[in-house]
């Protein structure tokens, strides 16, 4: 995923924008840890193996913004702290709920905080659209 206008270093972000980045990264970290736990428990099943790669790309795009604005990148607090689902059906159902919540987080909470930052808005829009248009349909098919 490309991040537009990567000029280093950029100006300091207001705390509300930095918090929005933290919330976005934390949610992407949680998704990655959740889908990795599913693969560890149930094997290399689709769509989880494909969506793990997408989540890694989402995290990389967010980390590029942290670098651009000289922010410290938080560690993934979710790794090893997610309960594995017992069935593929449960994992897919959980995936549906997680992607709905992810898209809502971006649309309702995060995007309004970053309207003055086109680069961050662009990344947030791309991540929200990936949840709604790609990940959610994949999980709905596997239920």
C-alpha positions as CSV (number, residue, x, y, z in Angstrom):
1,X,0.0,0.0,0.0
2,X,1.4,3.4,-1.0
3,X,1.4,6.3,1.5
4,X,1.1,9.6,-0.4
5,X,3.4,12.6,0.3
6,X,6.0,10.8,2.4
7,X,8.2,13.8,3.2
8,X,10.4,13.3,6.3
9,X,10.2,14.5,8.9
10,X,6.8,15.9,9.0
11,X,5.3,18.4,11.5
12,X,4.3,17.2,14.9
13,X,0.8,15.8,15.1
14,X,-1.9,17.0,17.5
15,X,-2.6,14.5,20.3
16,X,-6.0,13.6,18.9
17,X,-4.4,12.6,15.5
18,X,-1.7,10.6,17.2
19,X,-4.3,8.9,19.3
20,X,-6.3,8.0,16.2
21,X,-3.1,6.5,14.7
22,X,-2.6,4.5,17.9
23,X,-6.2,3.2,17.9
24,X,-5.9,2.2,14.2
25,X,-2.7,0.4,14.7
26,X,-4.0,-1.3,17.8
27,X,-7.0,-2.6,16.0
28,X,-5.0,-3.8,13.1
29,X,-2.6,-5.5,15.5
30,X,-5.6,-7.2,17.2
31,X,-6.9,-8.4,13.9
32,X,-3.5,-9.9,12.9
33,X,-3.1,-11.6,16.3
34,X,-6.7,-13.0,16.1
35,X,-6.3,-14.4,12.6
36,X,-2.8,-15.8,13.4
37,X,-4.3,-17.5,16.5
38,X,-7.0,-19.0,14.2
39,X,-4.4,-20.4,11.8
40,X,-2.3,-21.8,14.7
41,X,-5.4,-23.5,16.1
42,X,-7.2,-24.7,12.9
43,X,-4.4,-24.8,10.3
44,X,-3.7,-22.8,7.2
45,X,-7.4,-22.2,6.3
46,X,-8.8,-19.7,4.0
47,X,-9.7,-16.9,4.2
48,X,-7.5,-16.4,7.2
49,X,-4.1,-17.1,5.6
50,X,-4.9,-14.5,2.9
51,X,-6.2,-11.9,5.3
52,X,-3.2,-12.3,7.6
53,X,-1.1,-11.0,4.7
54,X,-3.4,-8.1,4.2
55,X,-3.3,-7.2,7.9
56,X,0.5,-7.2,7.7
57,X,0.3,-4.7,4.8
58,X,-2.2,-2.5,6.8
59,X,0.2,-2.5,9.7
60,X,3.1,-1.5,7.4
61,X,1.1,1.4,6.0
62,X,0.3,2.7,9.4
63,X,3.9,2.2,10.6
64,X,5.0,4.4,7.6
65,X,2.9,7.2,9.0
66,X,4.5,6.7,12.4
67,X,7.9,7.1,10.7
68,X,6.8,10.1,8.7
69,X,5.6,11.9,11.8
70,X,8.5,10.7,14.0
71,X,6.2,8.8,16.4
72,X,7.2,5.8,18.4
73,X,5.6,2.6,17.1
74,X,3.8,0.8,19.9
75,X,4.3,-3.0,20.3
76,X,1.5,-5.4,19.5
77,X,0.0,-6.1,22.9
78,X,-2.4,-8.7,21.4
79,X,0.2,-11.3,20.3
80,X,-0.2,-14.4,22.4
81,X,-3.2,-12.9,24.2
82,X,-6.0,-14.0,21.9
83,X,-8.1,-17.1,22.6
84,X,-8.2,-19.4,19.6
85,X,-11.6,-20.4,18.2
86,X,-12.6,-24.0,18.4
87,X,-14.3,-24.2,15.0
88,X,-13.9,-22.6,11.6
89,X,-17.5,-21.5,11.7
90,X,-16.9,-19.7,15.0
91,X,-13.7,-18.2,13.6
92,X,-15.5,-16.9,10.5
93,X,-18.4,-15.5,12.6
94,X,-15.9,-13.7,14.8
95,X,-14.1,-12.4,11.7
96,X,-17.4,-11.0,10.4
97,X,-18.0,-9.1,13.7
98,X,-14.4,-7.9,13.8
99,X,-14.4,-6.5,10.3
100,X,-17.8,-4.7,10.9
101,X,-16.3,-3.2,14.1
102,X,-13.1,-2.3,12.3
103,X,-14.9,-0.4,9.5
104,X,-17.1,1.4,12.0
105,X,-14.1,2.4,14.0
106,X,-12.5,4.1,11.0
107,X,-15.7,5.7,9.8
108,X,-17.2,6.9,13.0
109,X,-14.2,7.6,15.3
110,X,-10.9,7.8,13.4
111,X,-11.5,9.5,10.1
112,X,-13.2,12.5,11.7
113,X,-10.0,13.1,13.7
114,X,-7.7,13.2,10.7
115,X,-9.6,15.3,8.2
116,X,-6.7,17.9,8.1
117,X,-4.2,15.2,7.2
118,X,-4.8,13.9,3.6
119,X,-2.1,11.3,3.9
120,X,-3.5,9.7,7.1
121,X,-7.1,10.1,5.7
122,X,-6.0,8.2,2.6
123,X,-4.5,5.3,4.6
124,X,-7.5,5.2,6.9
125,X,-10.0,5.1,4.0
126,X,-8.0,2.3,2.3
127,X,-8.0,0.2,5.5
128,X,-11.7,0.9,6.1
129,X,-12.6,-0.1,2.5
130,X,-10.5,-3.3,2.8
131,X,-12.5,-4.3,5.8
132,X,-15.8,-3.6,4.2
133,X,-15.2,-4.7,0.7
134,X,-12.7,-7.5,0.9
135,X,-12.4,-9.0,4.4
136,X,-16.0,-8.9,5.4
137,X,-17.3,-10.7,2.3
138,X,-14.6,-13.3,2.7
139,X,-15.6,-14.1,6.2
140,X,-19.3,-14.0,5.3
141,X,-18.6,-16.7,2.7
142,X,-16.9,-19.0,5.1
143,X,-19.6,-18.9,7.8
